[in-house]
Amino acid sequence: MMHFSNPLTSLPSVESILNEHSVTQHIDSLGRPFVTSKIRKILENIRGELVGNPQNQADRADIIQSVIKQLDIDMAEHCRKFFTRVVNATGIILHTGLGRAVLAKSAMERVAEEMNFYSRLQIDLETGLRSRRDERIEYLVKYLTGGQSATVVNNNAAATALVLNTVGKGREIIVSRGQLVEIGGSFRLPEVMAASGAKLVEVGSTNKTHAYDYRNAINENTAAIMRVHPSNYRIIGFTAEVELSELVAIAHAHDLPLIDDIGAGALIDFSQFGFDYEPTIMDSINNGADIVTCSCDKLIGGPQGGLIIGKSSLVEKCRKNPLSRVVRVDKFTLALLEATLELFFNPQRALAEIPTLAMLSRDIAELDSQARRIVSAVSEQVPDAGLQIIDGFSQMGSGSLPSQQLPTKLVAIKARISESDVVRNLRHAKPIPVIARVQDGQSLIDPRTLLDGDEQVVISALVSVLSANA
């Protein structure tokens, strides 16, 4: 009778692998319990393979090396950072998938210097007593916009929900049907209003809403009239909507507040760049809106947040709402927003230092020059790269300045592989991924969204990708 040795006898113990010199670095970094659990899991998989194939004979030393190799792979995957730098070559300035607004360098430097210590978050240095954490933000926003009071929460959806809950819980809010928007991440105004406890009253039609529609809808249970900026879409053609000043007059004639959700929250007039009119916070305040809500991280170019600006009595009610604690911001958001807002006291400095505004105002000649530098540098190293410069358009993104074109110069990549393979390989470029875009069957690089230092990264990535497929 033939006897086979038990293949499981060659399995090393967990302890023996933990004592291997190459494993100690993982223990030092991640701790013995975590590494032990990973080794046990790897050995369990090997045990299953040996039981399923008992005729296989395995050398103990080989198994140990196999475990260490798999452990190295697992540890590298575990330690792989997710929130890392990428190059935005899509031409979408406020790219939601890439973190939207790039923060001003001066703001980041100040936060790095100040926030690695205990910080003055909500303490009055004069009295030593507790203060409001939004005091400084309120001061800056009041000066820049003319609003009576202001506070900040974690995004504009939170600002909208908090205002609606404060003003309209259990009562009716009147909104035009043409303004019942859905924007990124299935954010729908009717659902937010329902969650806030307010009741939506739709008036008018999708393309036309008149003053009498609002007047006819007002009753004893009406809490407010709300206007919502459509953000990421436009209705054109046979349309009509009521101007903000007239809406304010209707609301105030019935002793109701007017809530104006302007979305992107511009602090400067973007028509100076050749765009159509985009509502500014100041326009809303000057036209009499009682409460204005907007984002901090779109046209302001700051950290993610939502501003609530307006009449002191209403803002104070929002502050005292228990939900305000649920949606309040942390010290880093406040510090970054403070540093960003301060730049707007000198509009020229804001245009130069806030990346969102700097990208928006880039000259077409400058974009053309950068595109040519990229094509020239890549072609020197990959003579048959086949790159060419074409006309195109960039986008503001994130529902800001919708349907408005930003003329740009694009680097079109003609490779032997498909356009989807090109952009995928660029995403896997080392050491920094490059995010390009595919449009009309072409893989494209848009210089508009390249930051300082990105140009060389793009050149190196293109050379690597195109050389590998030459």
VORO-463270 format. One record per atom (N, C-alpha, C): residue in three letters; x, y, z. Coordinates in steps of 0.2 Angstrom, whole numbers, plus 5000, padded with zeros to 4 digits. Layout:
N
ALAXYZ ...
# end
This chain:
470
MET500449945000 MET500050005000 MET500450065000 MET500250114996 MET500650174995 MET500450225000 HIS500850255004 HIS500750305009 HIS500950375006 PHE500550425007 PHE500750495005 PHE500750535012 SER501350575012 SER501450615018 SER500950675018 ASN500750695024 ASN500250745024 ASN500550815022 PRO500250845017 PRO500550905014 PRO500550965019 LEU500050955024 LEU499951015029 LEU500551015034 THR500950965034 THR501550965039 THR502051015037 SER502051035030 SER502551085028 SER502351155029 LEU501651165032 LEU501451235033 LEU501851265039 PRO502151325038 PRO502451355044 PRO502051385049 SER502251395055 SER501851425060 SER501751505059 VAL501251535061 VAL501151605061 VAL501751635064 GLU501951615070 GLU502551645074 GLU503151645070 SER503351585066 SER503951585062 SER503951635057 ILE503351655054 ILE503351705049 ILE503451775052 LEU503151785057 LEU503251845061 LEU503951865063 ASN504351805064 ASN505051815065 ASN505451835059 GLU505251825053 GLU505651835048 GLU505851915047 HIS506451925046 HIS506651995046 HIS506252045041 SER506052015035 SER505752055031 SER504952075033 VAL504752035038 VAL504052055040 VAL504052105046 THR504652115049 THR504652155055 THR504552225053 GLN504652245047 GLN504552315045 GLN503752325045 HIS503452275043 HIS502652285043 HIS502452295050 ILE502752255054 ILE502452255061 ILE502652325064 ASP503252355063 ASP503452415065 ASP502952465063 SER502652465057 SER502252515054 SER501552505056 LEU501252445056 LEU500552435056 LEU500352395063 GLY500852365066 GLY500752335072 GLY500652255072 ARG500852225077 ARG500852155077 ARG500152115075 PRO499652145079 PRO498952105078 PRO498752115071 PHE498852165068 PHE498552175061 PHE498952125056 VAL499652135057 VAL500052085052 VAL499852015054 THR499851995060 THR499651925062 THR499051905058 SER498451945058 SER497851925055 SER497951915048 LYS498351955045 LYS498451955037 LYS498851885036 ILE499351865040 ILE499751805039 ILE499251745040 ARG498851745045 ARG498351695046 ARG497951685040 LYS497651735037 LYS497251735031 LYS497651705025 ILE498251725024 ILE498651695019 ILE498751625020 LEU498951605026 LEU499051535027 LEU498451495026 GLU497851515028 GLU497251485028 GLU497051465020 ASN497251515016 ASN497151505009 ASN497551455006 ILE498251455008 ILE498651395006 ILE498451335009 ARG498251335015 ARG497951265018 ARG497451235014 GLY496951285011 GLY496451255007 GLY496651225001 GLU497151264998 GLU497451234991 GLU497751164992 LEU498151154998 LEU498451094999 LEU497951035001 VAL497451055004 VAL496951005006 VAL496550984999 GLY496451034995 GLY496151014989 GLY496550974984 ASN497150984985 ASN497650944980 ASN498150914985 PRO497950854988 PRO498450824993 PRO499050794990 GLN499050784983 GLN499650754980 GLN500150804979 ASN499950864980 ASN500550924979 ASN500950924985 GLN501550924984 GLN502050924990 GLN502350994990 ALA502351024995 ALA502651094996 ALA503251095001 ASP503751134999 ASP504351145003 ASP504151205008 ARG504351195014 ARG504151245019 ARG504451305018 ALA505151305015 ALA505451375014 ALA505151405008 ASP504851365003 ASP504551394998 ASP503851435000 ILE503551395005 ILE502851425007 ILE503051485011 ILE503551485015 ILE503651545019 ILE503851605014 GLN504151595009 GLN504351645004 GLN503651675000 SER503251624999 SER502651634996 SER502151675000 VAL502151665007 VAL501751705012 VAL502051775012 ILE502651775012 ILE502951845013 ILE502851885007 LYS502851855001 LYS502751894995 LYS502051914995 GLN501551874997 GLN500851894997 GLN500751945002 LEU501051945008 LEU501051985013 LEU501252055011 ASP501852065007 ASP502052125004 ASP501552155000 ILE501252114996 ILE500652144991 ILE500052164995 ASP499852125000 ASP499352155004 ASP499452215008 MET500052215011 MET500252275015 MET500352345010 ALA500552335004 ALA500652384999 ALA499952414997 GLU499452364996 GLU498752384995 GLU498452415001 HIS498552395007 HIS498252425012 HIS498552495014 CYS499152505012 CYS499452575013 CYS499352625008 ARG499052595002 ARG499052644996 ARG498552694998 LYS498752764997 LYS498352814999 LYS497852824993 PHE497252854996 PHE496752864991 PHE496652934989 PHE496752984994 PHE496653054993 PHE497353084991 THR497553074985 THR498153094982 THR498053144977 ARG498653174975 ARG498653224970 ARG498553194963 VAL498153224959 VAL498153214952 VAL498153274948 VAL498253264941 VAL498253324937 VAL497653324933 ASN497253384934 ASN496653394930 ASN496753424923 ALA496753374918 ALA496853404911 ALA496253394907 THR495653394911 THR494953394908 THR494753454905 GLY494953514908 GLY494653574906 GLY494053594910 ILE493853554915 ILE493253564919 ILE493553594926 ILE493453654927 ILE493753694932 ILE493553664939 LEU492853664940 LEU492553634946 LEU492353564945 HIS492853524945 HIS492753454943 HIS492553414950 THR491953394951 THR491653364957 THR492153304959 GLY492253264954 GLY492653204955 GLY493353214957 LEU493653274956 LEU494353294957 LEU494353344963 GLY493753354967 GLY493853394973 GLY493553464972 ARG493253474966 ARG493053544964 ARG493553594965 ALA493453654969 ALA493953714969 ALA494553694972 VAL495153714968 VAL495753704971 VAL495853764975 LEU496153754981 LEU496153814986 LEU496753854985 ALA496753914987 ALA497253964986 ALA497853944990 LYS498453954987 LYS499053934990 LYS499153964997 SER499054034996 SER499154075002 SER498654055008 ALA498054025006 ALA497554005011 ALA497853935014 MET498053895010 MET498353835012 MET498953845017 GLU499453885015 GLU500053895019 GLU499853925026 ARG499353975026 ARG499154005032 ARG498853945037 VAL498453905034 VAL498153855038 VAL498653805041 ALA499153785036 ALA499653745038 ALA500053775044 GLU500253835044 GLU500553875049 GLU500253875056 GLU499553885055 GLU499153905061 GLU498853845065 MET498653795061 MET498153745063 MET498453685066 ASN499153685066 ASN499453625069 ASN499553625076 PHE499153675079 PHE499253695086 PHE498453695089 TYR498453715095 TYR497753735098 TYR497553795094 SER496953805092 SER496753865089 SER496153905092 ARG496153965091 ARG495554005093 ARG494953995089 LEU494553945091 LEU493953925087 LEU493353965090 GLN493253955096 GLN492653995099 GLN492754015106 ILE493254065107 ILE493354095113 ILE493554165112 ASP493254205116 ASP493354275116 ASP494054295120 LEU494554315117 LEU495154325120 LEU495154385125 GLU494654425124 GLU494654485129 GLU494354455136 THR493754425135 THR493454395141 THR493554325144 GLY493854285139 GLY493954215140 GLY493354175140 LEU492854205138 LEU492154165138 LEU492054135131 ARG491654095130 ARG491454055124 ARG491154105119 SER491354105113 SER491154145108 SER490854105102 ARG490554135097 ARG490254105091 ARG490854085087 ARG490854025084 ARG491354005079 ARG491354035073 ASP490754065071 ASP490654095064 ASP490754165064 GLU490954195070 GLU491054275070 GLU491454305065 ARG492054275064 ARG492454305059 ARG492254295052 ILE491954245050 ILE491654235044 ILE491054275043 GLU490654285048 GLU490054335047 GLU490354405046 TYR490854425049 TYR491154495048 TYR491354505041 LEU491754455038 LEU491954455032 LEU491454455026 VAL490954415027 VAL490354405023 VAL489954475023 LYS489854495029 LYS489454565029 LYS489754615025 TYR490454625026 TYR490754675023 TYR490754665015 LEU490854605013 LEU490854595006 LEU490254595002 THR489654575006 THR489054575003 THR488554625005 GLY488654655010 GLY488154705013 GLY487554665017 GLY487554605018 GLY487054575022 GLY487154585029 GLN486554585032 GLN486554605039 GLN486954555044 SER486854485042 SER487154435046 SER487354375042 ALA487754335044 ALA487954275040 ALA488154215045 THR488054155042 THR488354095046 THR488554045040 VAL488853995042 VAL489153945037 VAL489053875040 VAL488853835035 VAL488753765037 VAL489153725032 ASN489053655032 ASN489553615028 ASN489453605020 ASN488853625018 ASN488753635010 ASN488153675009 ASN487953685003 ASN487453725001 ASN486753685002 ALA486753625001 ALA486253585002 ALA486053585010 ALA486553585014 ALA486353595021 ALA486153665023 ALA486353715019 ALA486153775020 ALA485353785019 THR485253755013 THR484553755010 THR484053715015 ALA484253665017 ALA483853615022 ALA483753655028 LEU484353685031 LEU484253715038 LEU483753775037 VAL483853815032 VAL483453875031 VAL482653855030 LEU482553805026 LEU481853775025 LEU481553755032 ASN481953715036 ASN481753685042 ASN481553745047 THR482053795047 THR481953845052 THR481353895050 VAL481253905044 VAL480753955041 VAL480053915040 GLY480153855038 GLY479553825035 GLY479253765037 LYS479553735043 LYS479353675045 LYS478653675047 GLY478253625044 GLY477553615045 GLY477153665041 ARG477453705037 ARG477053755033 ARG477253755026 GLU477053795022 GLU477153795014 GLU477653845012 ILE478053815007 ILE478553865004 ILE478353854996 ILE478253914993 ILE478053924986 ILE478753924982 VAL478753884977 VAL479253884972 VAL479053874965 SER479353904960 SER479153894953 SER479353824951 ARG478853794947 ARG479053724944 ARG479653724940 GLY479853774937 GLY480453784933 GLY481053784937 GLN481053784943 GLN481553794948 GLN481653734952 LEU481253674951 LEU481353614955 LEU481953574952 VAL482553594954 VAL483153564951 VAL483353504954 GLU483653464950 GLU484053404952 GLU484853414950 ILE485253424955 ILE485953434953 ILE486353374956 GLY487053374955 GLY487453324956 GLY487253274962 GLY487353214961 GLY487253164967 GLY486453154968 SER486053164963 SER485353164964 SER485053204970 PHE485353264970 PHE485053314975 PHE484453354972 ARG483953334974 ARG483253364972 ARG482953404977 LEU482753464974 LEU482453514979 LEU481853494982 PRO481353454979 PRO480753434982 PRO480953384988 GLU481453344987 GLU481653294992 GLU481953324998 VAL482353374997 VAL482653415002 VAL482153455006 MET481653485002 MET481153515006 MET480753465010 ALA480553415008 ALA480153365011 ALA480553345018 ALA481253335017 ALA481653315023 ALA481653365028 SER481553425026 SER481653485030 SER480953495034 GLY480453465032 GLY479853465036 GLY479353525033 ALA479653555028 ALA479253605024 ALA478853575019 LYS478253605017 LYS477853575012 LYS477953615005 LEU478153585000 LEU478253614993 LEU477553634990 VAL477553694988 VAL476953714984 VAL477253744977 GLU477053704972 GLU477353714965 GLU476853764962 VAL477153814958 VAL476753864955 VAL476953874948 GLY476553894943 GLY476753904936 GLY476853844933 SER477253844927 SER477353784923 SER478153784922 THR478353724919 THR479053714918 THR479453774915 ASN479153804910 ASN479453854906 ASN479153924907 LYS478553934911 LYS478354004912 LYS478054004919 THR478254054923 THR477954064929 THR477854144930 HIS477254164932 HIS477054234932 HIS476954254939 ALA476954324940 ALA476854354947 ALA476154324950 TYR475654324946 TYR475054304949 TYR475054234951 ASP475454194948 ASP475554124951 ASP475754124958 TYR476154164960 TYR476454164967 TYR475854194971 ARG475554254969 ARG475054284973 ARG474454234974 ASN474254194969 ASN473654154970 ASN473854094975 ALA474454084976 ALA474654024980 ALA474654044987 ILE474754104989 ILE474854124996 ILE474254115000 ASN474254085006 ASN473754075010 ASN473954085017 GLU473554065022 GLU473754075029 GLU474254025032 ASN474453975028 ASN474953925030 ASN475553935026 THR475653985022 THR476254005018 THR476754035023 ALA477354005022 ALA477954025027 ALA478454065023 ALA478454055016 ALA478954095013 ALA478854085005 ILE479154125001 ILE479254114994 ILE480054104993 MET480154054988 MET480854034987 MET481054044980 ARG481554064978 ARG481854064971 ARG482454024971 VAL482553984966 VAL483153934966 VAL483453944959 HIS484053964960 HIS484453964953 HIS484553894950 PRO484453894944 PRO484453824940 PRO485053794940 SER485653824941 SER486353804942 SER486553764935 ASN486353704934 ASN486653664929 ASN486253654923 TYR485753694922 TYR485353694916 TYR485053764914 ARG484753764908 ARG484453824906 ARG483853804902 ILE483253844903 ILE482653834899 ILE482653894894 ILE482653884888 ILE482653944883 ILE482053934878 GLY481953994875 GLY481453994870 GLY480854024873 PHE480253994873 PHE479654024876 PHE479554014883 THR479854064887 THR479954064894 THR479754134897 ALA479654124903 ALA479554184907 ALA479654164915 GLU479954214918 GLU480054204926 GLU479954274929 VAL479854274935 VAL479754334939 VAL480454364942 GLU480554424940 GLU481254454943 GLU481254454950 LEU481854444953 LEU481954444960 LEU481554504964 SER481654564961 SER481454624965 SER480654614965 GLU480354584960 GLU479654584960 GLU479354524965 LEU479754474965 LEU479654424970 LEU479654444977 VAL480154484978 VAL480254514985 VAL479654554987 ALA479454594982 ALA478854644983 ALA478254604985 ILE478154544981 ILE477554504983 ILE477654474990 ALA478254444991 ALA478354414998 ALA478154465003 HIS478554525003 HIS478454575008 HIS477754605009 ALA477454605003 ALA476754635004 ALA476254585008 HIS476454525009 HIS476054475013 HIS476454455019 ASP476954495021 ASP477354485027 ASP477754425027 LEU477954405021 LEU478354335020 LEU479054355019 PRO479554305021 PRO480254315019 PRO480354285012 LEU480854315008 LEU481054285002 LEU481654255002 ILE481654185001 ILE482354145001 ILE482554144994 ASP483254154993 ASP483554154987 ASP484154104987 ASP484054044984 ASP484653994984 ASP484954014977 ILE485554044977 ILE485854064971 ILE486454014969 GLY486553954973 GLY486953904971 GLY487653924971 ALA487953944966 ALA488753954965 ALA488954004970 GLY488654054971 GLY488854114976 GLY489354154973 ALA489254194968 ALA489754234965 ALA489854294969 LEU490554314971 LEU490654374974 LEU490954434969 ILE491054414963 ILE491254464958 ILE490754454952 ASP490754504948 ASP490354504942 ASP490754464936 PHE490454414934 PHE490854374929 PHE490754394922 SER490254444921 SER490154474915 SER490854504912 GLN491254524917 GLN491854554914 GLN492354504910 PHE492154444911 PHE492554394907 PHE492154374901 GLY491654404899 GLY491254394893 GLY490654344894 PHE490554324901 PHE489954284902 PHE489354314902 ASP488754274902 ASP488154304903 ASP488054324911 TYR487554354912 TYR487454374919 TYR487454314924 GLU487754314929 GLU487754264934 GLU487554304941 PRO487054284944 PRO486854314950 PRO487354314956 THR487554374958 THR488054384964 THR487654384970 ILE487954374976 ILE487654374982 ILE487454444984 MET487854494982 MET487654564982 MET487054584979 ASP486954554973 ASP486354574969 ASP485754554973 SER485754494976 SER485154464979 SER485054504986 ILE485554524989 ILE485454564995 ILE485154634993 ASN485454664988 ASN485254734986 ASN484554734983 ASN484354674981 ASN483654664978 ASN483154654984 GLY483354644990 GLY482954634995 GLY482854564998 ALA483154514995 ALA483054444998 ALA483254445005 ASP482754405009 ASP482854405016 ASP483354355018 ILE483454305014 ILE483954245016 ILE484254225009 VAL484854225009 VAL485254205003 VAL485654145005 THR485654085001 THR486054035002 THR486554014996 CYS487153994997 CYS487553974991 CYS488153934994 SER488553914989 SER489153864990 SER489753914992 CYS490153884996 CYS490853914997 CYS491353894992 ASP491253834989 ASP491753804985 ASP491653804978 LYS491253844975 LYS491153854968 LYS491453914965 LEU491053964964 LEU491354034962 LEU491654074967 ILE491654054973 ILE492054084978 ILE492754054978 GLY492753994977 GLY493453954976 GLY493753934983 GLY493253924988 GLY493553904994 GLY493453834996 PRO493453815002 PRO493353745005 PRO492553735004 GLN492353665004 GLN491653655004 GLN491353685010 GLY490753715008 GLY490353745014 GLY489753775011 GLY489253795015 GLY488653835012 GLY488553895017 LEU488453955013 LEU488354015017 LEU487654025018 ILE487454055023 ILE486754085024 ILE486854155026 ILE486554195022 ILE486654265023 ILE485954305023 GLY485954355027 GLY485254395026 GLY485054425033 LYS484454435034 LYS484154475039 LYS484454445046 SER484654485050 SER484954455057 SER484454415060 SER483754435061 SER483354385064 SER483254315062 LEU483254315055 LEU483154245052 LEU483854205053 VAL484454235052 VAL485054205052 VAL485154175059 GLU484954215064 GLU484954195071 GLU484554135073 LYS483954135070 LYS483454075071 LYS483854015068 CYS484154025062 CYS484553965059 CYS485053945064 ARG485453985067 ARG485953975072 ARG485653935078 LYS485053955080 LYS484753925086 LYS484453855084 ASN484353845078 ASN484053775076 ASN484453725078 PRO484153665082 PRO484653615084 PRO484953575078 LEU484753585072 LEU485053555066 LEU485653585064 SER485753655066 SER486353685065 SER486953655067 ARG486953625073 ARG487553585076 ARG487653525071 VAL487153495068 VAL487253435064 VAL487653455058 VAL487553515055 VAL487853535049 VAL488453585050 ARG488653595056 ARG489153645057 ARG489853625054 VAL490253675053 VAL490953655050 VAL491453655055 ASP492053625053 ASP492553615058 ASP493053675057 LYS493653675062 LYS494053735062 LYS494453745055 PHE494553685052 PHE494953695045 PHE494553725040 THR493953705040 THR493453745035 THR493453815036 LEU493353835043 LEU493253905044 LEU493953945043 ALA494453915044 ALA495153945043 ALA495253955036 LEU495153905032 LEU495253915025 LEU494753965021 LEU494153965024 LEU493654005021 LEU493854075023 GLU494054085029 GLU494254155031 GLU494854185027 ALA495354135025 ALA495854155021 ALA495654175014 THR495154135012 THR494954145005 THR494554205004 LEU494054215009 LEU493654275009 LEU494054345009 GLU494654345013 GLU495054395014 GLU495354425007 LEU495454375003 LEU495754394996 LEU495254434992 PHE494654434993 PHE494154464989 PHE494154544991 PHE494454564996 PHE494454634998 PHE494854674993 ASN495354634989 ASN495654664983 ASN495554614978 PRO495054634973 PRO494754594968 PRO495354564963 GLN495854614962 GLN496354594958 GLN496754534961 ARG496854534967 ARG497254484971 ARG496854424971 ALA496154424972 ALA495754364971 ALA495854334964 LEU495754374959 LEU495854344952 LEU496454314951 ALA497054334954 ALA497654304953 ALA497854244957 GLU497554244964 GLU497754194968 GLU497254144969 ILE496654154968 ILE496154094969 ILE496154054962 PRO496353994962 PRO496453954956 PRO495853954952 THR495253944955 THR494653944951 THR494554004947 LEU494654064950 LEU494654124946 LEU495154134941 ALA495754114943 ALA496354124938 ALA496254074932 MET496054014933 MET495853974927 MET495354004923 LEU494854034926 LEU494254054922 LEU494454114918 SER494954154920 SER495154214916 SER495754204912 ARG496054144911 ARG496654134907 ARG496454154900 ASP496954184897 ASP496954214890 ASP497054154885 ILE496654154879 ILE496754104874 ILE497454104871 ALA497754154871 ALA498454154868 ALA498954114873 GLU498854124880 GLU499254084885 GLU499054014884 LEU498453994883 LEU498253924883 LEU498553894876 ASP498553934871 ASP498853904865 ASP499653894866 SER499953944869 SER500653934870 SER500853874874 GLN500453864879 GLN500553804884 GLN500453744880 ALA499953734876 ALA499753684872 ALA500353664867 ARG500653714864 ARG501153704859 ARG501753684863 ARG501953704869 ARG502453684873 ARG502453604874 ILE501853584876 ILE501753514877 ILE501853474871 VAL501553494865 VAL501653454859 VAL502353454857 SER502653504858 SER503353514856 SER503853464860 ALA503753464866 ALA504153424871 ALA504053354870 VAL503353334869 VAL503253264868 VAL503453234862 SER503453284856 SER503653264850 SER504353254849 GLU504753284853 GLU505453284853 GLU505653214856 GLN505353184860 GLN505453114863 GLN505153064860 VAL504553074857 VAL504153024853 VAL503953054846 PRO504453054841 PRO504353084835 PRO503653074831 ASP503453014832 ASP502852994829 ASP502252994833 ALA502253044838 ALA501753044843 ALA501053064840 GLY501053104835 GLY500453124831 GLY499953174835 LEU500253214840 LEU499853264843 LEU499753324839 GLN499153354840 GLN498953414836 GLN498553454841 ILE498553514839 ILE498153564843 ILE497553584839 ILE496953584843 ILE496353594840 ILE495953644845 ASP495453684842 ASP495053724845 ASP494553684849 GLY494353714855 GLY493853684859 GLY493553724865 PHE493253694869 PHE492953734875 PHE493053694881 SER493153734887 SER493253714893 SER492553724897 GLN492453694903 GLN491853704907 GLN492053724914 MET491553764916 MET491653784923 MET491453724928 GLY490953694927 GLY490853634930 GLY490453644937 SER490153584940 SER489753594946 SER489253634946 GLY488853644940 GLY488253684940 GLY488353754939 SER489053774939 SER489153854938 SER489253874931 LEU489053934930 LEU489053964923 LEU488853904918 PRO488253874919 PRO488053824914 PRO487953854907 SER488053814902 SER487953824895 SER488353884892 GLN488853904896 GLN489253964894 GLN489953934892 GLN490153944886 GLN490753914883 GLN491353954885 LEU491953914887 LEU492553944888 LEU493053924883 PRO493153964878 PRO493553944872 PRO494253924875 THR494553874872 THR495253844874 THR495553814868 LYS496153794869 LYS496553754864 LYS496653684867 LEU496553634864 LEU496653564866 LEU497153534862 VAL497553484866 VAL498053444863 VAL497653374862 ALA497553364855 ALA497253304853 ALA497753244853 ILE497653184856 ILE498153134856 ILE497953084850 LYS498353074845 LYS498253014840 LYS498652964842 ALA498452904845 ALA498852854846 ALA498552784843 ARG499052734843 ARG498852674840 ARG498352634844 ILE498252654850 ILE497752624855 ILE497152664855 SER496552634857 SER495952674858 SER496052734862 GLU495552784861 GLU495552844866 GLU495352824873 SER494952774874 SER494852754881 SER495452724884 ASP495852684880 ASP496452654883 ASP496952714884 VAL497052764880 VAL497452824881 VAL497352854888 VAL496652874889 VAL496452904895 VAL496552864901 ARG496452794901 ARG496552744906 ARG497252744908 ASN497752734903 ASN498452734904 ASN498652804907 LEU498452854905 LEU498652924909 LEU498352924916 ARG497852894917 ARG497552884924 ARG498052844929 HIS498452804925 HIS498852754929 HIS499552784929 ALA499652844926 ALA500352864925 ALA500652874932 LYS501352864933 LYS501752874939 LYS502252934938 PRO502352964943 PRO502052954950 PRO501352994951 ILE501153034946 ILE500553074947 ILE500053054941 PRO499453034943 PRO498953014938 PRO498753084934 VAL498653074928 VAL498353124924 VAL497653114921 ILE497253154923 ILE496553144921 ILE496353184915 ALA496253154909 ALA496153184903 ALA495353174901 ARG495153194895 ARG494453184894 ARG494453154887 VAL493853124885 VAL493753094879 VAL493153134876 GLN493153154870 GLN492653194867 GLN492653184859 ASP492053164856 ASP492053154849 ASP492553104847 GLY492653054851 GLY493153004848 GLY493853014849 GLN494053074853 GLN494653094854 GLN494853094861 SER495453074863 SER495753094869 SER496053154869 LEU495953204874 LEU496153274874 LEU496453294881 ILE496853344880 ILE497153374886 ILE497053444885 ASP496753474890 ASP496553544890 ASP496953584895 PRO497453624893 PRO497853664897 PRO497553714902 ARG496953724901 ARG496653774906 ARG496653754913 THR496553694915 THR496553674922 THR497253644924 LEU497753664921 LEU498453644923 LEU498653694928 LEU498953664934 LEU499253714939 LEU499953714938 ASP500253754942 ASP501053764942 ASP501353694943 GLY501753674939 GLY502153604939 GLY501753554936 ASP501153564933 ASP500753514930 ASP500953494923 GLU501253544920 GLU501453544913 GLU501953484912 GLN502453484916 GLN502953434915 GLN502753364917 VAL502253364922 VAL501953294923 VAL501553274917 VAL501153314914 VAL500853294908 VAL501253274902 ILE501853304901 ILE502253294896 ILE502553224897 SER502853214904 SER503153144905 SER502653084905 ALA501953104907 ALA501453044906 ALA501353034899 LEU501253084895 LEU501153074888 LEU501753034884 VAL502353054886 VAL502953014883 VAL502952944885 SER502752934891 SER502752864894 SER502152824890 VAL501552854890 VAL501052814887 VAL501152804879 LEU501352854876 LEU501452854869 LEU502052814867 SER502552814871 SER503152774869 SER503052694870 ALA502652684875 ALA502452614876 ALA502052584870 ASN501652624867 ASN501252604861 ASN501452624854 ALA502152644854 ALA502352674848 ALA502352614842 
# end
